[in-house]
């Protein structure tokens, strides 16, 4: 949040004064340097008044310098010089700035109400400081005019002094306004940004139109014409060429300097908007905020600020929508994948899942030198169940049968797949053939004891089981998906041939 002035001598001087004394004193100290605008006025006075004794002119110069110094001290004390001795002698309306702006910085933790007060003070500061310059320079002009009249006793000469003093005063006030604006620009912008981040920035009601600065240029041009005319109408200038040179020089020195000050402030504002535009895509907050005090730039800044906030809101909403859509697509893809691998009736895996995953289970068991068993089970006389109880009764039997299987095995590693019709295959990783036989017996007994209800009717069913498996000592040449299924299927047919409702095991 620091004002970045330290790229030049004036900037470093300002930072030094702000650190040693206070912020408002630093502003007034730099702006008072604009009193050098009195030099063209003194040249005009020297050229237009025929001093018979040069000491009179010298005394007026010394008096003017003394008065300028006295009123500069008054200006500095009113704007916080007392802070050098820890005294709060500045104007009470400026104390909030000096209390909360330290070393040209404003802390982001400052309360919003105080931040608004400081923002309002900064918005008014250029106009307030220039009015202070007007208030303190007017007595200098009046005293110098009266002193000349008393010393020389010529009203015309006093009028020349008044004209020269007005030229100096007008130039000084305009320079004070522009210098104060440039010095406070960065701090003004940072304050607005803090308010914007808290969603309480509403622009400013103290802005002036850009045309005022161009009026400043016109006034300075008229002033340079007055100076040129005053010099050309005296004995100092002897030719039209000299008059032209003087006019050109004054315009270049005074007019162009004013143009530079004005256009520097304009270019700073344009660069702020340009920089904010370039980095808009990387920002999470709208930062189209200028430090200008010109109404046109502030209106543009306010419009862009609101537009940028809407753009960022739409972008964030779109990003959230995209994330939501991506999440839904992933969920739907997962659901489709599960559905494509799941039997819709029983909830067990289907034949596709069996074909895709059984080889991997076998390879895993071989790699880790562990046991693996396969159980094929088939419901006995299932066709009779369908004929007697209908397909709804048959479906209830299949669903109950699969639920019984899932209730018997380890859900984290065992799984069951529907092999076809009423035939199911159960994969039992890390299970020996003996363990698989025990599991199948337990499951056979559970099925035989279960009573299935379908439309108020009791259905009893039995199942036959074929078991096979291998362990770490089984030769890999004897192990394959086809061999396992064939041996388990052979055991199943043997169980059916021996009377059904039994378990037959065939080891690899």
C-alpha positions, 0 to 999 in steps of 0.5 A: 500500500505504499506510494511509489514516489521514490523514482525521483528526487521529489519523490525521495524528498516527499518520502523523507518528509512523510517519515520524519514529520507526517503525510500532510506536511510532506504534501504541503512542503512539496507544494510550497516549492511552487512558490518559485512561480513568483520569479516571472512576476518579479521579472515583470515588476523589475522590467515595468517599474523604472526604479531610480535606485536599484536598492528599492527593487532589492528591498522589495525582493527581500521583503517578498522572500521574507513574506513568502517564508513566513506564510510558508511556515504558517502553511506548514504548521497548519498542515502538521509541522508540529508532528516533528515535536509530537504536537498535533497542531495541524488543522483538526480536519487533517488529523485522521490522515496523519493518524492513519497514514504512516510513511506514505502507507495505509494499513489494510486493517483500518476500519471501514468508517475511518477508511471512508473518512480518509478517502474523502479527505484525499479526494478533497486534498488538492482543492483544499491545499490550493485554496490554502495557497490562495489564502496565504499568498493573497496577503503577500501580494497586498503587502507588496502592493501597499509597500511599493505605493508607500515607498514610491508614491506612484499608484501606477507602479503599485498597480504594476506590482499588483499585476506581477503579484497576481501573475505569480499567485495564479501560477503558484495556485495552479501548480499547487493543485496539480502537484498535490494531485500527483503526490496523492494519486497512488495513496488515493487509488490504494484507498479506493481499492481497499473500499472496493475490496470491501464492496463499499466504494461508490465513487466520489462527489468531489471530482472536478471536470478535466476541462479545468486543467485545460482552463489552467493551460489557457490561463497560463497562456494569457499570463505569458502574454501579459508578461510578454506585453509588460516586457515589450512595453518597457525600455528593457525590450528594444525589438520585435524579435526580442519580444518574440523570443521572450514570448516563446521562452515564457510559453515553453517554460511555463505553458509546456511545464503545465502541459507536462503536469496535466498530461502526466496525470492523464497518462498515469490514469490511462496506464492504470486502466490498461494494466487492470485490463491486461491482468483482468483474467488473472484477478479475482477482484475488479481493480479498474480503479484510478487515482485521478481526481478528474470526473471523466476518468472517475466515471470511466473507472467506476463504469469499468469497475462495475463492468469488471465485477460483473465479468468476474462474477460471470466468469466465476459462475461459469467456472463453478458451473463447469466444475459442477458439470465436470463433476456430474459428468464424472459421476454419470460416467462412473454410474454408466461404468458401474451399470455396464458392469453390473447385473441390473436385476441382482446387483451382482457383477455381470459376465463382462466384469468377470471376463475383464477382472478375473485374469487380473485377480489370478495374476495378482495372486501369482505375483504375491504367491497367495491362494485363490479360489473360484466357486460356481453355484447354480440354483437347483430346479430353477425352471420349476420355480419360474413355472410354479411362481412365475418370473416375479417369484424367480426374480425374488429367488435370484435377488435373495440368493445374491444377497445371501452370497454378499452376506457371507463373503468379505465385501472388501476383496471377494466378489460375485458375478452372474455367469448366466441365467441362475448360475453365478461365479464367486471369486475368493482372493487369498482363500485356499480351496479348503477355505472356499469349500467351507465358505460354499458349505456355509452358503449352501446351508444358508440357502437351504434354510431360507424362506423366500416370500413372493406375493404371500407364497413361501418359496424354498430353494437349494443350490449346488456348488463347484469349487476349485483353487490354487495356492503358492505351490501350484505350477503356473502352467496349470493356472489359467482362467479357462482351467479354473472355470472348467474345473469349477464347472466340472465340480458343479456338474458332479454335484448336480449328478450326485443329487444336487444341494451339495458342494464338490471341490476339485483342486488344481 
